[in-house]
Amino acid sequence: MRTTQKLSSKCDTFCKGFVKRQMKRVKTLRKRIANAFKGIKGMEGAKATDDAKMEKDLHEQCNKGYCNEECKDTLFQDGSLPPALLKSFKGTKAQKSLFKAIIETQRKEIFGKKKSVLKGNFYEGIPEKEVARLKKEGATSGCTLLAL
């Protein structure tokens, strides 16, 4: 059996690659937007100074989605709705109520009458081929609807 340190190291490597791929997509999208709105004042797009924060956020999302055994504090966690998921949302009281209602509806759709939707720390809706690819790349979980 693998040690936790080896798993976290592999998953950290996975997340670095994940962030790199996502940032490449963002930069390509920025170029397309810049070309599409060339000459229109105020449509320059996001600044590169936002990249450091975006990279940090992407790394956190990757850890939560692909390095999170038992999918703790996510939509896929077994049992009831995790309180930490609700606390992570920032907004007004009305927005939080709406967020909670949306999350509860999503969980009902995903879980149905099942108690767990995880199969070996991966959401059962992710195709086996994708699960194998993710594991090969170093992911330890798949707490997401999509495998990127």
C-alpha positions as CSV (number, residue, x, y, z in Angstrom):
1,M,0.0,0.0,0.0
2,R,1.2,3.5,-0.8
3,T,2.0,6.0,1.9
4,T,0.1,9.2,2.3
5,Q,3.2,11.2,1.6
6,K,3.8,9.5,-1.8
7,L,0.1,10.0,-2.7
8,S,0.2,13.7,-1.8
9,S,3.4,14.2,-3.7
10,K,1.9,12.5,-6.8
11,C,-1.3,14.5,-6.5
12,D,0.7,17.7,-6.0
13,T,2.5,17.0,-9.3
14,F,-0.9,16.2,-10.9
15,C,-2.3,19.6,-9.7
16,K,0.8,21.5,-11.0
17,G,0.1,20.0,-14.5
18,F,-3.7,20.7,-14.1
19,V,-3.0,24.4,-13.2
20,K,-0.5,24.7,-16.1
21,R,-3.1,23.3,-18.6
22,Q,-5.9,25.5,-17.3
23,M,-3.7,28.7,-17.4
24,K,-2.7,27.8,-21.0
25,R,-6.5,27.7,-21.9
26,V,-7.1,31.0,-20.1
27,K,-4.2,32.7,-22.0
28,T,-5.6,31.4,-25.3
29,L,-9.0,32.6,-24.5
30,R,-7.7,36.0,-23.6
31,K,-6.0,36.3,-27.0
32,R,-9.2,35.4,-28.7
33,I,-11.2,37.9,-26.8
34,A,-8.6,40.6,-27.4
35,N,-8.6,39.9,-31.1
36,A,-12.4,39.8,-31.2
37,F,-12.8,43.2,-29.4
38,K,-9.7,44.9,-30.9
39,G,-10.2,48.6,-30.8
40,I,-13.2,48.7,-28.5
41,K,-12.3,50.7,-25.4
42,G,-12.8,48.9,-22.1
43,M,-12.7,45.4,-23.6
44,E,-9.1,44.6,-23.0
45,G,-9.9,41.6,-20.8
46,A,-8.4,40.4,-17.6
47,K,-4.9,41.5,-16.7
48,A,-2.0,39.2,-16.2
49,T,-1.7,40.5,-12.6
50,D,-4.7,38.3,-11.8
51,D,-2.8,35.2,-12.9
52,A,-1.1,34.5,-9.5
53,K,-4.5,34.6,-7.7
54,M,-6.1,32.5,-10.4
55,E,-3.3,29.9,-10.2
56,K,-3.7,29.7,-6.4
57,D,-7.5,29.2,-6.8
58,L,-7.0,26.6,-9.5
59,H,-4.6,24.7,-7.3
60,E,-7.1,24.7,-4.4
61,Q,-9.9,23.5,-6.6
62,C,-7.6,20.8,-8.0
63,N,-6.8,19.6,-4.4
64,K,-10.4,19.6,-3.5
65,G,-11.5,17.8,-6.6
66,Y,-8.6,15.4,-7.4
67,C,-6.6,15.0,-4.1
68,N,-9.5,14.7,-1.6
69,E,-10.0,11.1,-0.4
70,E,-13.7,10.5,0.5
71,C,-14.5,13.8,-1.2
72,K,-14.8,15.6,2.2
73,D,-16.6,19.0,2.1
74,T,-17.8,18.5,-1.5
75,L,-21.1,17.8,-3.2
76,F,-20.1,14.1,-3.3
77,Q,-19.4,13.5,0.4
78,D,-21.4,10.6,1.9
79,G,-24.0,11.5,4.4
80,S,-25.7,14.8,4.8
81,L,-24.8,18.1,3.1
82,P,-21.4,19.1,4.5
83,P,-21.6,22.4,6.5
84,A,-18.2,23.5,5.3
85,L,-19.5,23.5,1.7
86,L,-22.1,26.0,2.7
87,K,-19.7,28.1,4.8
88,S,-17.3,28.4,1.8
89,F,-19.9,30.4,-0.2
90,K,-19.7,34.1,0.3
91,G,-22.7,36.3,-0.4
92,T,-25.8,37.9,1.1
93,K,-28.3,35.9,3.2
94,A,-30.6,35.5,0.3
95,Q,-27.8,34.4,-2.0
96,K,-26.7,31.8,0.6
97,S,-30.2,30.4,0.8
98,L,-30.4,30.1,-2.9
99,F,-27.0,28.4,-3.0
100,K,-28.1,25.9,-0.3
101,A,-31.3,25.2,-2.3
102,I,-29.3,24.6,-5.5
103,I,-26.8,22.4,-3.8
104,E,-29.5,20.3,-2.1
105,T,-31.3,19.9,-5.5
106,Q,-28.0,18.8,-7.2
107,R,-27.3,16.3,-4.4
108,K,-30.8,14.8,-4.8
109,E,-30.2,14.5,-8.6
110,I,-26.8,12.9,-8.1
111,F,-27.5,10.6,-5.2
112,G,-31.1,9.7,-5.9
113,K,-31.8,7.0,-3.3
114,K,-28.2,6.0,-2.9
115,K,-26.1,6.6,0.2
116,S,-22.9,6.9,-1.7
117,V,-21.9,7.9,-5.3
118,L,-18.2,7.2,-4.8
119,K,-16.5,4.2,-6.2
120,G,-12.9,4.0,-4.9
121,N,-12.8,7.8,-4.1
122,F,-14.0,8.7,-7.6
123,Y,-17.5,9.8,-8.6
124,E,-19.2,6.8,-10.2
125,G,-20.4,8.9,-13.1
126,I,-16.8,9.5,-14.4
127,P,-16.1,6.9,-17.1
128,E,-13.7,4.1,-16.1
129,K,-11.3,5.2,-18.9
130,E,-11.1,8.7,-17.4
131,V,-10.6,7.3,-13.9
132,A,-7.7,5.2,-15.1
133,R,-6.2,8.2,-16.8
134,L,-6.6,10.4,-13.7
135,K,-5.0,7.7,-11.5
136,K,-2.1,7.3,-13.9
137,E,-1.5,11.1,-13.9
138,G,-1.5,11.1,-10.0
139,A,-5.0,12.0,-8.9
140,T,-6.2,10.2,-5.8
141,S,-9.9,11.1,-6.1
142,G,-12.5,12.4,-8.5
143,C,-14.8,14.7,-6.6
144,T,-16.1,16.3,-9.7
145,L,-18.7,15.8,-12.4
146,L,-16.1,16.2,-15.2
147,A,-12.7,14.8,-15.6
148,L,-10.5,17.5,-17.0
